[in-house]
Amino acid sequence: MIYVAPSLLAADFSDLKGEISRIEAAGANYLHLDVMDGHFVPNISFGAGLISSIRRHTQIYFDVHLMISDPLRYADDFIRAGADIITFHYESVKDPMETLRAIKAKHIRCGIAISPQTPAEVLYPFVTEADMLLIMTVEPGFGGQSLIPECLDKATALRRRANSLGVKIDIEADGGINADNAGSVIASGVNILVAGSSIFKSKKPRTVIQTMRASEETHPFIG
């Protein structure tokens, strides 16, 4: 199944409750929450406080993407705030496996992400350990960028690796995804699509989400 995760960064922050209700009614599966610290990435977004404040207004799945340094230090804050899954960056820690296991030990799902310059092979050891693998298809830090097509080769490599091991794992892609290119993203092996502006800025978000999901019919992963 294809899941769609609108990114809150593209929402109207003057009416977050209304924006979240709108995309939830449009059929979104997850709400993607990009947390940026101005250190690991050159931008600052929001923290656990904002996530906690919107948690009481929705039951949608909170997909928390930590683009921060020392993610383990703050994991408890985001768990208390209502995260359903926490994803941290391979590049942000000295020992990714230790960090992954420490977060999972807190009884929460955990994913691991890689930036465009990082090869897919570094995630091979995590295929049997992580709940999700996240491929950044733009440089992390800012919304509104165009998808880097070459990054999709990483998703294909990881999906093939998972299939060869008989492992079912979520593979998420984040950055520059819209209704026009969703098919190529899905065909690469991705099953969770993060999209910001293409959904939140649309007057018909339900149509956008349905179109993205329907792309699987014409662009299935072949392997």
C-alpha positions as CSV (number, residue, x, y, z in Angstrom):
1,M,0.0,0.0,0.0
2,I,1.1,3.5,-0.8
3,Y,1.0,6.0,2.1
4,V,1.1,9.8,1.7
5,A,2.6,12.0,4.4
6,P,2.1,15.7,3.9
7,S,4.9,17.8,5.4
8,L,3.7,20.4,8.0
9,L,6.5,22.8,6.9
10,A,4.3,23.7,3.9
11,A,1.2,24.5,6.0
12,D,-0.2,27.8,7.0
13,F,1.1,28.2,10.5
14,S,-1.5,30.7,11.4
15,D,-4.1,27.9,11.3
16,L,-2.4,24.6,12.0
17,K,-5.5,23.0,13.5
18,G,-7.5,23.8,10.3
19,E,-4.6,22.8,8.0
20,I,-4.2,19.4,9.7
21,S,-7.9,18.8,9.6
22,R,-8.0,19.6,6.0
23,I,-5.3,17.2,4.9
24,E,-6.6,14.5,7.3
25,A,-10.1,14.8,5.6
26,A,-8.3,14.7,2.2
27,G,-7.1,11.2,3.0
28,A,-3.5,11.7,4.2
29,N,-2.1,8.7,6.1
30,Y,0.7,10.5,8.1
31,L,1.7,14.0,9.1
32,H,5.4,14.5,8.4
33,L,7.0,16.7,11.0
34,D,10.4,18.1,10.0
35,V,12.4,19.1,13.1
36,M,15.5,21.2,12.3
37,D,18.0,22.7,14.7
38,G,20.0,25.2,12.7
39,H,23.1,23.0,13.4
40,F,22.8,19.7,11.5
41,V,20.9,21.6,8.8
42,P,21.1,25.3,8.0
43,N,17.5,26.1,9.1
44,I,15.3,26.1,12.2
45,S,11.7,24.8,12.2
46,F,10.0,23.7,15.4
47,G,10.4,21.4,18.4
48,A,8.5,19.1,20.7
49,G,6.4,21.9,22.1
50,L,4.6,22.5,18.8
51,I,4.1,18.8,18.2
52,S,2.6,18.4,21.6
53,S,0.2,21.3,21.0
54,I,-1.2,19.8,17.8
55,R,-1.3,16.2,19.0
56,R,-4.5,16.8,20.9
57,H,-6.3,18.0,17.8
58,T,-5.8,14.9,15.6
59,Q,-5.3,11.2,15.6
60,I,-3.3,11.2,12.4
61,Y,0.0,9.3,12.5
62,F,2.9,11.6,13.5
63,D,6.0,10.9,11.4
64,V,8.7,12.9,13.2
65,H,11.8,13.5,11.1
66,L,14.7,14.7,13.3
67,M,17.2,16.7,11.2
68,I,19.1,17.6,14.4
69,S,22.4,16.8,16.1
70,D,22.4,14.4,19.0
71,P,18.9,13.0,18.3
72,L,19.0,10.5,21.2
73,R,19.3,13.4,23.7
74,Y,15.8,14.7,22.6
75,A,14.0,11.4,21.8
76,D,12.1,11.3,25.1
77,D,10.8,14.8,24.5
78,F,9.3,13.8,21.1
79,I,7.9,10.6,22.4
80,R,6.1,12.5,25.2
81,A,4.9,15.0,22.6
82,G,3.1,12.3,20.7
83,A,5.5,10.9,18.0
84,D,4.4,7.6,16.5
85,I,7.8,7.1,14.7
86,I,11.1,8.9,15.1
87,T,13.5,9.1,12.3
88,F,17.1,10.4,12.7
89,H,19.9,10.9,10.2
90,Y,22.7,8.5,9.7
91,E,25.0,11.4,9.3
92,S,24.0,13.0,12.6
93,V,25.5,10.4,15.0
94,K,28.7,8.5,15.6
95,D,27.1,5.1,16.0
96,P,23.8,4.9,14.1
97,M,23.1,1.3,15.2
98,E,23.5,2.1,18.8
99,T,21.2,5.2,18.4
100,L,18.6,3.2,16.6
101,R,18.5,0.4,19.2
102,A,18.4,3.0,22.0
103,I,15.4,4.7,20.5
104,K,13.6,1.4,19.8
105,A,14.2,0.4,23.4
106,K,11.9,3.2,24.4
107,H,9.0,1.2,22.8
108,I,8.6,3.5,19.7
109,R,9.1,2.8,16.0
110,C,12.4,4.2,14.7
111,G,13.7,5.0,11.2
112,I,17.0,6.1,9.8
113,A,17.5,8.7,7.0
114,I,20.3,9.5,4.6
115,S,21.0,12.7,2.8
116,P,21.6,12.9,-1.0
117,Q,25.4,12.5,-0.7
118,T,25.3,9.4,1.4
119,P,25.3,6.0,-0.5
120,A,22.5,3.5,0.1
121,E,25.0,0.8,1.1
122,V,25.4,2.4,4.6
123,L,21.8,1.4,5.3
124,Y,22.1,-2.3,4.4
125,P,22.9,-3.3,8.0
126,F,19.7,-1.5,9.1
127,V,17.3,-3.3,6.8
128,T,16.6,-5.9,9.4
129,E,16.8,-3.5,12.3
130,A,14.9,-0.3,11.4
131,D,11.2,0.2,11.0
132,M,11.7,2.6,8.1
133,L,14.4,3.9,5.8
134,L,14.1,7.4,4.6
135,I,15.8,8.6,1.4
136,M,16.2,12.4,1.1
137,T,15.5,13.3,-2.5
138,V,16.6,17.0,-1.9
139,E,19.2,18.5,0.3
140,P,17.8,18.6,3.9
141,G,17.0,21.9,5.4
142,F,14.6,23.8,3.1
143,G,11.2,23.0,1.4
144,G,10.3,23.8,-2.2
145,Q,13.3,22.1,-3.8
146,S,13.2,19.9,-6.9
147,L,13.5,16.2,-6.6
148,I,17.0,14.8,-7.4
149,P,16.2,11.7,-9.6
150,E,19.4,9.9,-8.9
151,C,18.5,9.6,-5.3
152,L,15.7,7.2,-6.3
153,D,18.3,4.6,-7.2
154,K,19.0,4.3,-3.5
155,A,15.4,3.3,-2.8
156,T,15.6,0.6,-5.5
157,A,18.8,-0.8,-4.0
158,L,17.3,-0.9,-0.5
159,R,14.1,-2.4,-1.6
160,R,15.9,-5.1,-3.5
161,R,18.1,-5.7,-0.4
162,A,15.0,-6.1,1.8
163,N,13.3,-8.4,-0.7
164,S,16.4,-10.6,-0.9
165,L,16.3,-11.0,2.9
166,G,12.5,-11.5,3.0
167,V,12.1,-8.4,5.0
168,K,9.1,-6.1,4.8
169,I,10.2,-2.6,5.6
170,D,8.8,0.9,4.9
171,I,10.9,3.0,2.5
172,E,10.1,6.7,2.6
173,A,11.2,9.5,0.2
174,D,11.2,13.1,1.1
175,G,11.7,16.1,-1.1
176,G,10.3,17.6,-4.3
177,I,7.5,14.9,-4.6
178,N,4.3,15.8,-6.4
179,A,1.5,14.2,-8.4
180,D,3.6,14.4,-11.6
181,N,6.6,12.5,-10.3
182,A,5.0,10.2,-7.7
183,G,4.9,7.4,-10.2
184,S,8.7,7.3,-10.7
185,V,9.1,7.5,-6.9
186,I,6.8,4.5,-6.3
187,A,8.4,2.6,-9.1
188,S,11.8,2.9,-7.4
189,G,10.5,0.9,-4.4
190,V,9.2,3.7,-2.2
191,N,5.9,3.1,-0.3
192,I,5.7,6.3,1.8
193,L,5.6,9.7,-0.1
194,V,6.4,12.9,1.8
195,A,5.0,15.9,0.0
196,G,4.7,19.5,1.2
197,S,3.7,22.3,-1.1
198,S,2.0,20.0,-3.6
199,I,-0.6,19.1,-1.0
200,F,-0.8,21.9,1.5
201,K,-0.8,24.6,-1.2
202,S,-3.4,22.8,-3.3
203,K,-7.0,23.8,-3.4
204,K,-7.8,20.1,-4.0
205,P,-5.5,18.1,-1.7
206,R,-7.8,15.0,-1.9
207,T,-7.3,14.9,-5.7
208,V,-3.5,15.3,-5.3
209,I,-3.3,12.5,-2.7
210,Q,-5.5,10.2,-4.7
211,T,-3.5,10.8,-7.9
212,M,-0.3,10.0,-6.0
213,R,-1.7,6.7,-4.7
214,A,-3.1,5.8,-8.1
215,S,0.3,6.1,-9.6
216,E,1.2,2.7,-8.3
217,E,-1.2,1.1,-10.9
218,T,0.9,2.4,-13.8
219,H,4.3,2.6,-12.1
220,P,4.6,-0.5,-9.8
221,F,7.9,-1.6,-8.4
222,I,9.2,-4.3,-10.6
223,G,12.4,-5.2,-8.7
